[in-house]
Amino acid sequence: MEPKAFRTDKITRVLTLYNKLINGQYVNKELFCMDNGVSERGFDRDIQDIRLFLSDSFSGEDVIYDKESNSYYMTGSRPKYMNKFDTVIIIKLILSTGVFREDETMEFAENLLQNVSGMDRKAVLSFLRSDIVSFKEKHNKAVIKLLSDLYSVIGSGNDIEVKYTDIGGSAALKLSPLEIIYDKGYFYLVGAENYQIGQIKKIRLDKIVSFTLMKSFYAKNLKNKYEEEKQNGKKG
């Protein structure tokens, strides 16, 4: 194998290698040499430098060679990586729904890929290539941040005033948020309108313009009653 014409300088190369190892990644020798324009003998010297550093610092860790994958990894606690097929399934489901905007979907997928080992990441991307190309979003509303904010509100028990778009135009109502549900390709906020458990309202998240926290906390008590009625098969 011939290293590339451009060579990463020694300091940058060793630091990059050390960073990968300390973060629990398996470093394939051949791929690393190709990416950094270094010979396999130079790579071996870099590994030896890291081993000496670990020994001198009494870290109790070492760099181990895995013959089967021709890769190196560091002993000690390492992050548990997701199975590549589990990751493919989850990302496929997210892509197929189109429930998130394109930029949110791709960021979501990238975050999941960070939990997959370096060796598996390329395989996952190859499995998903056609799904990514054919992806279509259902709306242009950013909802992940909104989901996070609404879950926080539900956890605190605050009531809110919601502004949203409806068939007739803009609308607003006072709501005790109870839960978030997913139905037929969309997320919905479910809440008790005017603090009444008998007036359940569902608002699609991509229709919400904004919401404001109120000083009341009716939602704390209503949530328990709502859950009881759900378990008993009653409709609000």
C-alpha positions as CSV (number, residue, x, y, z in Angstrom):
1,M,0.0,0.0,0.0
2,E,1.4,3.4,-1.0
3,P,0.6,6.4,1.3
4,K,-0.9,9.4,-0.3
5,A,1.4,12.2,-1.6
6,F,0.2,14.6,1.2
7,R,1.5,13.6,4.6
8,T,0.0,14.7,7.8
9,D,2.7,16.1,10.1
10,K,3.8,13.9,13.0
11,I,2.3,15.9,15.9
12,T,-1.1,16.2,14.2
13,R,-1.1,12.5,13.2
14,V,-0.2,11.2,16.7
15,L,-2.8,13.5,18.4
16,T,-5.4,12.4,15.9
17,L,-4.6,8.7,16.5
18,Y,-4.6,9.2,20.3
19,N,-7.9,11.0,20.2
20,K,-9.5,8.2,18.3
21,L,-8.2,5.6,20.7
22,I,-9.1,7.4,23.9
23,N,-12.6,7.9,22.6
24,G,-13.0,4.2,22.2
25,Q,-12.7,3.9,18.5
26,Y,-11.1,1.0,16.7
27,V,-8.4,2.4,14.4
28,N,-7.8,0.4,11.2
29,K,-4.2,0.5,10.4
30,E,-4.5,0.5,6.6
31,L,-7.2,3.1,6.4
32,F,-5.4,5.4,8.9
33,C,-2.2,5.2,6.8
34,M,-4.0,6.0,3.6
35,D,-5.9,9.0,5.2
36,N,-2.7,10.5,6.7
37,G,-0.1,9.6,4.1
38,V,2.0,7.6,6.4
39,S,3.7,4.3,5.9
40,E,2.8,1.3,8.0
41,R,6.2,1.4,9.7
42,G,5.5,5.1,10.6
43,F,2.1,4.1,12.0
44,D,3.8,1.4,14.1
45,R,6.2,4.1,15.5
46,D,3.2,6.3,16.4
47,I,1.5,3.4,18.2
48,Q,4.8,2.8,20.1
49,D,4.9,6.5,21.1
50,I,1.4,6.3,22.5
51,R,2.2,3.1,24.4
52,L,5.3,4.8,26.0
53,F,3.2,7.8,27.0
54,L,0.5,5.6,28.6
55,S,3.2,3.7,30.5
56,D,5.0,6.8,31.7
57,S,1.8,8.4,32.9
58,F,0.8,5.2,34.8
59,S,-2.6,5.3,33.3
60,G,-3.1,1.6,33.5
61,E,-4.2,1.4,29.9
62,D,-2.6,0.0,26.8
63,V,-3.1,-0.1,23.1
64,I,-4.1,-3.5,21.8
65,Y,-3.9,-4.9,18.3
66,D,-7.0,-6.8,17.0
67,K,-5.6,-9.2,14.3
68,E,-9.0,-10.0,12.8
69,S,-9.8,-6.4,11.9
70,N,-6.2,-5.2,11.6
71,S,-7.2,-2.5,14.1
72,Y,-5.9,-1.0,17.3
73,Y,-8.0,0.0,20.4
74,M,-7.3,1.2,23.9
75,T,-8.0,-0.9,27.0
76,G,-10.2,0.5,29.8
77,S,-13.7,1.8,29.7
78,R,-14.9,2.3,26.1
79,P,-18.3,3.5,24.9
80,K,-20.7,0.8,24.0
81,Y,-21.5,1.2,20.3
82,M,-24.9,0.6,18.8
83,N,-25.3,-2.4,16.5
84,K,-25.1,-1.2,12.9
85,F,-28.3,-2.9,11.9
86,D,-30.2,-1.4,14.8
87,T,-29.0,2.0,13.6
88,V,-30.0,1.4,10.0
89,I,-33.5,0.4,11.2
90,I,-34.0,3.5,13.4
91,I,-32.7,5.9,10.7
92,K,-34.8,4.2,8.0
93,L,-37.9,4.7,10.1
94,I,-37.1,8.4,10.7
95,L,-36.4,9.0,7.0
96,S,-39.6,7.1,5.9
97,T,-41.9,9.3,8.1
98,G,-40.7,12.6,6.8
99,V,-41.9,14.0,10.2
100,F,-38.8,16.2,10.7
101,R,-37.5,18.9,8.4
102,E,-34.6,17.7,6.1
103,D,-31.8,19.5,8.1
104,E,-33.2,18.1,11.4
105,T,-33.5,14.6,9.9
106,M,-29.9,14.6,8.7
107,E,-28.6,16.0,12.0
108,F,-30.6,13.4,13.9
109,A,-29.1,10.7,11.6
110,E,-25.6,12.1,12.1
111,N,-26.0,12.0,15.9
112,L,-27.0,8.4,15.8
113,L,-24.0,7.6,13.6
114,Q,-21.7,9.0,16.3
115,N,-22.8,6.0,18.4
116,V,-21.7,3.5,15.7
117,S,-18.1,2.3,15.5
118,G,-15.9,3.7,12.7
119,M,-15.8,0.4,11.0
120,D,-19.6,0.1,10.9
121,R,-20.3,3.7,9.9
122,K,-19.6,3.3,6.2
123,A,-21.7,0.1,6.1
124,V,-24.7,2.0,7.7
125,L,-24.4,4.8,5.2
126,S,-24.2,2.4,2.2
127,F,-27.4,0.7,3.4
128,L,-29.2,4.1,3.7
129,R,-27.9,5.7,0.5
130,S,-31.2,5.3,-1.5
131,D,-33.3,6.3,1.5
132,I,-31.4,9.5,1.9
133,V,-31.6,10.4,-1.8
134,S,-35.3,9.8,-1.9
135,F,-36.1,11.6,1.4
136,K,-39.0,14.0,1.4
137,E,-40.0,16.2,4.3
138,K,-43.7,16.7,5.0
139,H,-43.4,20.3,6.2
140,N,-40.8,23.0,6.7
141,K,-41.4,23.5,10.4
142,A,-38.5,22.8,12.8
143,V,-40.1,20.6,15.5
144,I,-37.2,18.9,17.4
145,K,-36.5,22.0,19.5
146,L,-40.2,22.5,20.0
147,L,-40.6,18.9,21.1
148,S,-37.8,19.4,23.7
149,D,-39.4,22.5,25.0
150,L,-42.9,21.0,25.3
151,Y,-41.6,17.9,27.1
152,S,-39.9,20.2,29.6
153,V,-43.2,22.0,30.1
154,I,-45.2,18.8,30.5
155,G,-42.6,17.7,33.1
156,S,-42.9,20.9,35.1
157,G,-46.7,20.9,34.9
158,N,-47.0,24.5,33.7
159,D,-50.1,25.6,31.8
160,I,-49.4,27.5,28.5
161,E,-51.0,29.8,26.0
162,V,-50.6,28.4,22.5
163,K,-50.7,30.3,19.3
164,Y,-51.2,28.1,16.2
165,T,-52.5,28.1,12.7
166,D,-55.9,26.5,12.0
167,I,-58.2,26.1,9.0
168,G,-59.8,29.4,9.8
169,G,-56.4,31.2,10.2
170,S,-54.6,32.0,13.4
171,A,-55.9,30.8,16.8
172,A,-54.9,30.9,20.4
173,L,-56.0,29.0,23.5
174,K,-55.1,28.4,27.1
175,L,-54.0,24.8,27.5
176,S,-52.8,22.4,30.2
177,P,-50.3,20.2,28.2
178,L,-50.7,16.5,29.0
179,E,-48.7,14.5,26.4
180,I,-47.1,14.4,23.0
181,I,-48.4,11.7,20.6
182,Y,-47.4,10.6,17.1
183,D,-50.2,9.7,14.7
184,K,-50.1,9.1,10.9
185,G,-46.9,10.9,10.2
186,Y,-47.2,13.9,12.6
187,F,-46.5,14.8,16.2
188,Y,-49.4,16.3,18.2
189,L,-49.6,18.2,21.5
190,V,-52.5,16.9,23.6
191,G,-53.8,19.2,26.3
192,A,-56.9,20.2,28.3
193,E,-58.4,23.3,26.9
194,N,-59.3,26.0,29.5
195,Y,-58.0,23.6,32.2
196,Q,-61.0,21.2,31.7
197,I,-60.3,17.5,31.4
198,G,-63.4,17.1,29.4
199,Q,-62.1,19.4,26.7
200,I,-59.2,17.6,25.2
201,K,-57.5,19.4,22.3
202,K,-54.9,18.0,19.8
203,I,-52.6,20.5,18.0
204,R,-50.2,19.4,15.3
205,L,-46.7,20.5,16.2
206,D,-45.9,21.9,12.8
207,K,-49.0,24.2,13.2
208,I,-47.7,25.7,16.4
209,V,-46.4,29.2,16.0
210,S,-45.4,29.8,19.6
211,F,-46.4,29.2,23.2
212,T,-46.1,31.2,26.4
213,L,-45.7,29.8,30.0
214,M,-48.5,30.8,32.4
215,K,-48.2,31.0,36.1
216,S,-50.8,28.3,36.8
217,F,-50.1,24.6,37.2
218,Y,-53.5,22.9,36.5
219,A,-51.7,20.5,34.3
220,K,-50.1,18.7,37.3
221,N,-53.4,17.5,38.6
222,L,-55.1,17.1,35.2
223,K,-52.4,14.8,34.0
224,N,-53.1,12.1,36.6
225,K,-56.8,12.2,35.9
226,Y,-56.1,12.1,32.1
227,E,-53.9,9.0,32.5
228,E,-56.6,7.3,34.6
229,E,-59.3,7.9,32.0
230,K,-57.0,6.7,29.3
231,Q,-56.4,3.5,31.2
232,N,-60.1,3.1,31.7
233,G,-60.8,3.5,28.0
234,K,-62.6,6.8,28.3
235,K,-62.3,9.7,25.9
236,G,-61.9,13.3,27.0
